[in-house]
Amino acid sequence: MTELFLVLLSGVAAGALNAIGGGGTFVALPALVAFGMPPVTANAVSRVALLPGAVASAWVYRRELTPVGPTSTKALTAISVMGGGVGAGLLLMLPASSFDAAAPWLLAFATVILAFGRHLSRALGSALGRSVGMSSPAVLIGQFFLAVYGGYFGGAVGIMMLALWSIGLGLDAAVSNPMRIAQLAAIYLSAAVLFLLASNTLSAPLVLAAMLVGAVAGGFVGAHLARHLPTWLLRGVLMATAVITTVLYFLRG
């Protein structure tokens, strides 16, 4: 019961972090691995568990959704669903050893994006000039590759989305945050369906249920509190979690 309660708390934290700024994978994945799950199974379970939390956050943000540049919301969402499914398929088709070998490097890459993504967005946006904007096909192509990454691994994919939209379209991260969480839910949707149908995600139903319930609570509350909480503190905790998790994964290898 103590372990399940800790998984529940991890779900709350992951759902809240996804709602506020991204990075819930950095909490959910290591918590499930610590519980004893193989990394590939933990990755699949975290995606299924975090989906309802992302949907809850998107529901809270539903009146604040704004289009991403010239791209229609329907097209962007369809691409996110498609890419998420492709990424999840890659995770299931490739040998487990491939993910075990890639996970530390993916975590390291996501940690760098987490640490410097916003600064890089501002610097490149300033260098490129705000008058230069990505075309709708370019936005969709970029979104597809991010969604594939999100379906396969997912760490900091929301932050990468904000970086792409900021650099390519000059969109403000705060204004784009509701659309970020909506697209995160779309990526998780196809990935979760595939994981439920073709993996052993349901092999630990109590663990899945505990993280799912926590993620819904965290996602709902996190979205409501996102405008009021000091994000610098949350980013600091998230950054520390990301760095520690990355180091531990490299040490495991």
N, C-alpha and C positions, 0 to 999 in steps of 0.2 A: 504493500500500500504506500509506503514511503517513496519507493521508486516511481510508482505511478503518479503520485502527487508532484514529484519533481518534474516528470514529463509534462504534466498539466501546466505547471508554472513556466516551463520552457515554451509550451505552446502559446501561453498568454504573452510572453515576452516577444516571441517571433511574430505573432499576429500584430502586436502593437508596433513593433519596429517596421514591419512591412507597410503599415498604414501611415506611419509618420515620415519615413524617409528611405525605407528599404533596408535589406540586410538580414531579414528573418532567418534565412538559410544558415547564417553563421551561428545561430542559437539552436535551431531545430536539428540540423544534421549531427553536430557533435554530441548533443544530448541523446539522440537515438543510438549513435555508435557506442557511447558510454554505457547505454542500457544493455549492450551486447549484440546489436544487430550488425550484420556485414554492411560495409559502406554502400554497396549498390542498393540493398534492401532499404537501408536507412534513407537514402536519397529518394527512393520511390515513395516510401511512407510519408516523408516530410512534405512531398509535393501534394499528395492526396490530403493530408491533414491541414495544410495551409490554404487549400483552395476555398473552403467555406469562410475562413477568416478574411481572405481577399475579397470575396463576394460581399461579406458584411460591410467591409470598408467602402467598397464601390457603391453600395446602397446608400451609405451615409453621404458620400460625395456626389450622388447622382445629379443634383441640381447645379453642380459646379464644373461639369465636364465641358471642356472647350476643344474644338477641332485642333489637330496637329497640322498647322500650316495649311497647304492646299489639299491635304488628303482627307477624304471622308472618313468619319468614325467607323462606318460599317466596313469599309475596305481595310482599314488598319486592324480592326478586331478580327476580321477573317484571316488576315495574314498572321496575326499573333496565334490564333488557334491552329492554323496549319503548321507554322514553325514549331510550336510547342509539341505537336504530335510527332513531327520528324525527329526532334531532339530526344523525345522519350523513346522512340523506336530505335534510335542509335544506341541509347543506354541499354536497351534490352537485347539488341542483336550483337553488340560487341562483347568480347569476353570480359568477365568481371575484373580480370587483371588489368584490362585497359583503363577502366575507371579508377582502380586502385592506384595505378601509376600516374594517371592524369590529375586525380583529385588534389594533391598538394600544390601542383602548378596552377590549377584552376583557382584554388583558394588564394594563392599568392597573387595571381593576376587580378582577382576580384578585390583583394585587399589593397592593391595599388590604386585601382579605380576608386575604391572607397576613400582612400586617403587623399588622392590628388585629382579626382574626377572633376569636382566643382571648380577648382583653380584652373585646370586645363581647359575646361569649357569656357571660362571667362577669358583666358588668355587667347585661345584660338578664335573665339568669337570676336574679340577686339581686333585681332590681326586680320581676320577675313573680312570684317566689316558686316554690319547688320543688313546691308542692302543685298548681300549675296545670300540667296535662299535655295534650299534643296527643292527639286521638282517633286511632284507627287510620286512618280515611279521610284526615284532615288530614296525617298522616305520609306516606301514599302519594301524595297530591297534591303535597306538597312534594318528595318524592323523584323524582316524574316530571319536574318542571320542572328539577331539578338534573341528572337523567339526560339530558334534552334538551340542556342546556348542555354536559354532558360529552361527548355524541356530536358536537356541533357544534364545540366548541373544547377544553374539558377542563381548562384551566389552573386549578389550585387547587380543582377540584371535590370532591376528598376532604376538603379543609379546610372547604369549605362544608357538606358532609354532617355533619361533626363539630359545626359551629356550629349547624346546624338541630337536631340531636339534643340538643345541650347546652342550647340555649335552650328548645326545646319540651318536652323530656322530662327535663331535669336529669341526663343521662347523663354520666359521667366520660369524658373524651376518651381516656384510656389504656385503659379497659375497652372502649370502642367501636372502638378502632383496628383490631382484627382484622375486625370487620364492615365497617368502612370499606373495607379493601382487597378484601374479598370482593365488595362492591357495585361497587367500581371495576372489578374483573374482569368483572362482569356487564354494565356499561355498555360497556366496551371490546369485549366479545364480539360484540354485535349490530352495533356500529359497524364493527368489523374485517371481519366477514363481508360487510357491504354494500360496504365500500371495496374488498375483494378482487374482488367480483363486478362492480362498476359503475364503478370508477375505474382510473386508470393506476398504481396502487400498485406493480405488479410491473414497472414500467418500469426500475427500478434494483435488480435482485435482490440484487446484492452489498452495496449500502448497507443494504437492508432486512435481509438476513441478519446483517450485522455488528451492527446496532443490536439486533436480536432476541436474538442470542446474548449480547450484553452485558447486556441487560435481564433475561434469565433468571438470569444469574449474580448481577447486582446485586440482583434481587428476592429470590432465595433467601438470599444472604448477609445482605442488609439486614434481612430479617425475623428472622434468628437473632441479629443484633447489636443489634436495636432496643432491647432491654432494658438494654444495657450501655454503649452509646456516649453521649458527652455531646451531647444533642440541641441544646443551645444553639449549639454550633459549627456543626452541620449547618444549623440554621435561619438562622444568620448568612450562611453561604455561599449558601443558597437565596434569601435576601432580596436579597443583593447581585446575584445572577444575575437575579432577577426585575426589579429596578429598572433594571439596565443594559440588559436585553433590551427593556423597555418604552420606554426612552429611544431606543434604536436604531431601534425600529419607528416611533416618531413622526418621527424624523429621516429615515427612508426615505420617509415619506409626503410 
